């Protein structure tokens, strides 16, 4: 379910902000997932 939620958030933000999928800042995705109540392990995308 978490992967589906993240994929949906990415798709919606891509359309909303007019970026291609690779041009979407990951912090924007993290912020929206946190707003929706998702539990994340922050710092993983940065390799820490």
N, C-alpha and C positions, 0 to 999 in steps of 0.2 A: 504494500500500500504506500509506503514512504516513497518508493521509486516512482510510482504513478503520480503521487502528489507533486514531487519535484519536476517531473516531466511536464505536467500540466501547468505548473507555475512558469517554467521556462517558456513554454509555448505561448502562454498569455502575455508574458512580459516582452517576448520577441515581437509580437504583433503590436502591443501597446506602444513600445518605444521605437519601432521601426528598425531594429537591428537584425542582422542575420543571427542565427543561433550561436555562432562562434564569437560574435561581437558583443554579446550580452555580458556585462560585468557580473562576475560570480557573487560579489557582495550584494548586488541588487536582488539576486535570487535568494541569498541567505536571509536578507532583511525581510523579504516577503514570506518566506517559509516560517521564520520566527514570529512574524505578525499573525500567521495562521495557527500558531501553537505547536509547530513541529519542534522536536528535540534534535539539536544538531551538535556534533562535535566540532566546534569551531577551531580553525587553524589547520585542519586536514588538507584543505585545498592549497595551502601555502607550503606544504611539505614539512610541517613541524610536528 
